[in-house]
Amino acid sequence: MTTTPTDDERLRRWRLVLGGGDADGTGRALTGTDAAMDGALTALYDRRGRDGGERSAGLGASAPSVARWLGDIRTYFPSSVVQVMQRDAIDRLGLATLLLEPEMLEAVEPDVHLVGTLLSLGRAMPETTRETARAVVRKVVDDLEKRLSARTRATLTGALDRSARISRPRHRDIDWDRTIRANLKHYLPEHRTVVPERLVGHGRASRALRKEVVLCVDQSGSMAASVVHAAVFGAVLASMRSLATRLVVFDTSVVDLTEQLDDPVDVLFGTRLGGGTDINRALAYCQSRITRPADTVVVLVSDLYEGGIRDEMLKRVAAMKASGIQFVALLALSDEGAPAYDRDHAAALAALGAPAFACTPDLFPEVMAAALERRPLPIPEA
C-alpha cells in the first residue's frame, strides 16, 4: 500500500532538492538531520559562494574534511546514493588524488566506478596505499561474483548441454531421463513401458572440452566499468571445465591475462586504464590463438574508437566470421548503457553480421548462451 506525502513532507523534499535560498520558494527551514543532509549536498552540488558568485569546490582541499564528508553521506543516505555522490565528488571536484591516501580509501563506499578510478591511478599509487586499494577492489569483485556467478554458470551449462545433445547416441551415452521424458507419448499401458522412438544423449566429445571463449576487452579510460565486469565474468567462465577461456586486454598494446583468471583482482591490477586504442592489433592476437574456429566465441568489448587500421580491423572480423567463429561486439558491459562510441564502425560491423550493442551484466549470460548455441543474440531495444 502506497501513501501520499503530506504537504509538509512535500515541501521538505523540495527544499532538499532545491538547496535553499530566496529563490527556492518553499519557505521551509531545515533542522537536525535534515540540516546535516542539506549541508552534505550543498558541499558537493552548490557551487555558489556567499556573494552569489562561483566557487571552485565545497569540500576544501584537505583529506580530513573530505573524510568527514564521506562519513556524513554514509550516515544520511543509502548505499546507492552514496555511490553516486562519491562519483560526482571525484568527477566534479577532482578528488581522485586523495584516494592515494589509505585513510581516505577506508572511508569510501566501494563500487565498480571507484574500482575504475583506482585502476586509472595505476603507477601513481604508492605502496602504502596498494594493499588498501586491493582490499577495496576485492570487496567489489566478491560482491559481483556472488550476484552474477550462479546464474552465469546455470545459463551456460544449459546452453552447452543443449548444443552437445545428439539424437543417435551410443548406448553408453544415452541420457535416460531426457529420453523417457521425450517419449512419454509413446507409453504403452498394457506393457507398462515406454517405447523410445527418439533417443537423447551426448557424444563422447561432451566429456571433453567443447567450446572456447575469447574476451577481448578495450582498457581505454571510458571502459573502466566494462573492464571490471569482464574480469569477473572471465573468472566465472574460466571456472567452467567445459569452456577454455582467454582474456585479452588492449589499448595500443595487447596483454594476455589468461594466466591470472583464477583471481579477478590480479586481472584488474594487471590492466592499465587509459591510453589509445588499437582494436585491429588486439583481434590479430586473438585470431592467432584460435585453433578451433567453429567452436569459438570471440567477444569484443569496446567503444570502437579505432586508433589502428580501420579497414584491416573490419577485414579481420569478416575473416573470423567466415572461418566459423561466433563474433560478438559489445559497446559496454555495464549497467550504464552505451557510452559514446564510433557509430560508423558499429554500422560497419552490423553490415558484417556482427551488430554492436551495450550489454548489462545481467544480460551477459543470455548473450553468451545464444552465441554458444549459434542462435540470434538477445539484443536489447535501443
HELIX and SHEET records of a PDB file:
HELIX    1   1 ASP A    7  LEU A   18  1                                  12    
HELIX    2   2 ASP A   22  ASP A   24  5                                   3    
HELIX    3   3 GLY A   32  TYR A   45  1                                  14    
HELIX    4   4 ALA A   63  TYR A   76  1                                  14    
HELIX    5   5 SER A   79  LEU A   93  1                                  15    
HELIX    6   6 ALA A   96  LEU A  100  5                                   5    
HELIX    7   7 PRO A  102  ALA A  107  1                                   6    
HELIX    8   8 VAL A  112  LEU A  121  1                                  10    
HELIX    9   9 GLY A  122  ALA A  124  5                                   3    
HELIX   10  10 GLU A  127  ALA A  164  1                                  38    
HELIX   11  11 HIS A  171  ASP A  173  5                                   3    
HELIX   12  12 TRP A  176  ALA A  182  1                                   7    
HELIX   13  13 LEU A  184  HIS A  186  5                                   3    
HELIX   14  14 ARG A  204  ARG A  207  5                                   4    
HELIX   15  15 GLY A  221  MET A  223  5                                   3    
HELIX   16  16 ALA A  224  ALA A  238  1                                  15    
HELIX   17  17 THR A  258  GLN A  260  5                                   3    
HELIX   18  18 PRO A  264  PHE A  269  1                                   6    
HELIX   19  19 ILE A  279  SER A  288  1                                  10    
HELIX   20  20 PRO A  293  ASP A  295  5                                   3    
HELIX   21  21 ARG A  310  ALA A  322  1                                  13    
HELIX   22  22 ARG A  343  ALA A  351  1                                   9    
HELIX   23  23 PHE A  364  GLU A  373  1                                  10    
SHEET    1   A 2 ARG A 165  ILE A 166  0                                        
SHEET    2   A 2 GLY A 201  HIS A 202 -1                                        
SHEET    1   B 2 TYR A 187  LEU A 188  0                                        
SHEET    2   B 2 THR A 193  VAL A 194 -1                                        
SHEET    1   C 6 VAL A 254  ASP A 256  0                                        
SHEET    2   C 6 LEU A 243  PHE A 250 -1                                        
SHEET    3   C 6 LYS A 211  ASP A 218  1                                        
SHEET    4   C 6 THR A 296  VAL A 301  1                                        
SHEET    5   C 6 GLN A 326  LEU A 333  1                                        
SHEET    6   C 6 ALA A 356  CYS A 359  1                                        
END                                                                             
